[in-house]
């Protein structure tokens, strides 16, 4: 009946004055308006879906993003679509589903539906974008290290990004001479891809090891491991072929960008597990090399890009930015122009020489130009005469003789990154540092000299994540990851300088024939560094009366030395041998009376270990992974000048108390390498009054240190019992990892160290209920990372319920940044009792897992007002897992009353 009345009224409305008729149609024909609106919405959604597909395809291209006008249009569509749906849902607002209609609502509904439909028509018209839907991502983030945003580099970058967006191109090559900026460019490619979310992951790997054929198999495994690390993949297979299958399976499904930088020899990517030839894979590979043919022919790249020298304008811009503005220096500008010409547009040369001349007077610039013109460069493959002259002059311009010596030492250590600890060991042995009385002073000197070389651009930081899986040195714990590297062009020049001026010889991949040919050449050398391949037994001893530094790397089959090999090299001060067989047994090593540093790594030593006692001047001894060497010879007790001793990888026994006899020992490292005699390690250590740094790791928790024996330590890394990999990843100069140690022993043996420790990991602390109350050592003033696990009796970390704790004698955990609690069955609260204002003020991460009795993070008494404290003001990360009885973040004690916990945390993500 109602619908009949409405239809009659609508017909009458058609014959009335138009404005009046329209108003009546809103009332009586509202449904036709809502149906029309529904049709318009469907049409709009169809246009939107087509546009979104186009946008999706376009933004898949590397370096492109949606236009702001298109995004605004899509936002407008989303908004009006929601409004239209809401309006149409209001259609049935009448009483009893339309049997008792609300005429006002219907009138408003019809009018609004017509207005919205007309608005949608206009939106549809605006959905046509003749200029395209996407723009190239602006290159505002293009920040070359030591470079301006050069047009030539930006152009190549744009082309590479376009190639990455082409589904037909799976592998891209970037080539150019050394030092031209290939590494910088591909790192910018990775950064640009990351900012544009073009790939799920970007993996950068330095493969300069391909210079050395002997490292091929190791290199394949390294590439596999680094890719797996980025993807959080744990291999199940042990050999490379099985891992390649696993990696290939993952890479076919993931959209990953792989960058392999500095290829010298062919790498079989299929052997690694990289599906570069599979058309179905979304994985992209970028390769760099000095040789175009290596990429296009040998590696089979789809498209290659040549990185050339900087043009004159760009080179001058870079040179001027570093060396200074010459606009007001009319006398200096022409000289600077001539100096710049010597750099030939090569960025590594421009940066190096500009830094060296910055701030110098005109006379210094004239002298530098004259020296560059008179330089007599050595023929180096891939390095022009002028570039050589520039880098050689930068070396000579170093004001510190020690910095020059360290520069040449680094260059003589071969390719790849160099450990700061190795520089300290070799530098001490060669007596490179003046006025040094201790290892700590030598450490500081190495750091200072490395800074000088970095500031001169003769030395670089290691590649990011390059040593993620390597444990750093304790003595250099504060220095990032403890490694440095040299640009390959700088290293080639450095080796040439050393060979020409200082009689240094650095040879990679020396075979038997090469050894015999160079026998005479090696005779007059002061330093020799050799990587031997295809040699099992050296042909004979060398006659090197001036030799001071000797580094030999054997091969997979172990290299054997003949008898009396060292007889004619008595001036040797530093000897480092890797993969050598029978080193001490018959090699006349005992004749090296001037030896200061001896490093034997992965050597089969044999029965000749007793001769170590004859090396009376030895200051540094490192035995790592040496077979058939289970007992420290008692003759070692004669090494009374020994400052640093490293024993790693084998179970050495010390039955004669050798270590306690080394009265000058300052740094002792024992890792997985010790069987302690009945008197215990504490007896050994307490006699070492000069000991300042201790690295100690043994799997037996019953072997403890006496608190007296560690009183002078300024650096320590002590692990007793098993430990996780993560425990060793945090770089620190003070770490304690203890498993199965009861609280009485903990206090008695480590109370001094608990006051200075930065990283503390305790597992199996089963007799402790209230951690802080029972172990309080000045409030743990230096502690930054605390982890407690598998301690069944632990009820809380801090308990201040007793009156004596209300007024704290000091703050608790003032520097703590991360707290991890796991598998604590009886833990009920992290903090129970009144809160001290100055506690946990620096905590940034809180992780609590598998604590089944935990009820509250903070358990406040009824006497303390919640508003009077702010707990964890710096907290930025919170992880709570498998806590079945957790009620809330905090409680006000017996009352059980609770309040919202958000105010406890300023910013938790």
Secondary structure, 3 states (H helix, E strand, C coil): CHHHHHHHHHHHHCCCCHHHHHHHHHHHCHHHHHHHHHHHHHHHHHHHHHHHHHHHHHHCCCCEEECHHHHHHHHHHHHHHHHHHHHHHHHHCCEHHHCECCHHHHHHHHHHHHHHHHHHHHHHHCCCCCCCCEEECCCCCCCCCCCCCCHHHHHHHHHHHHHHCCCCCCEEEEECCCCCCHHHHHHHHHHHHHHCCCCCEEEEEECHHHHCHHHHHHHHHHHHHHHHHHHCCCCCCCCHHHHHHHHHHHHHHCCEEEEEECCCCCCCHHHHCCCCCCCCCCCEEEEEECCHHHHHHHHCCCEEEECCCCCHHHHHHHHHHHHCCCCCCHHHHHHHHHHHHHHCCCHHHHHHHHHHHCCCCHHHHHHHHHHHHHCCCCCECCECHHHHHHHHHHHHCCCCHHHHHHHHHHHCCCCCCEEHHHHHHHHHHHCCCCCCCCHHHHHHHHHHHHHHHHHCCCCEECCCCCCCCCCCCCCCCCCCCCEEECCHHHHHHHHHHHHHHCCEEEEEEECHHHHHHCHHHHCCCCEEEEEECCCCECCCCCCCCCCCEEEEECCCCCEECCCCCCCCCCCCCEEEEECEECCCCCCCHHHCCCCCEEEEECCECCCHHHHHHHCCCCCEEEEECCECCCECCHHHHHCCCCCEEEEECCCEECCCCCHHHCCCCCEEEEECCEECCCCCHHHHHCCCCCCCEEEEEECCCCCCCCHHHHCCCCEEEEEECCCCHHHHHCCCCEEEEEECCCHHHHHHHHHHHHCCCCEEEEECCCCCCEHHHHHCCCCCCCCCEEEEECCCCCCEEEEECCHHHCCCCCCCCCCCCEEEEECCCCCCEEEEECCCCCCCCCCCEEEEECCCCCCEEEECCCCCCHHHCCCCCCCCEEEEECCCCCCEEEECHHHCCCCCCHHHCCCCC
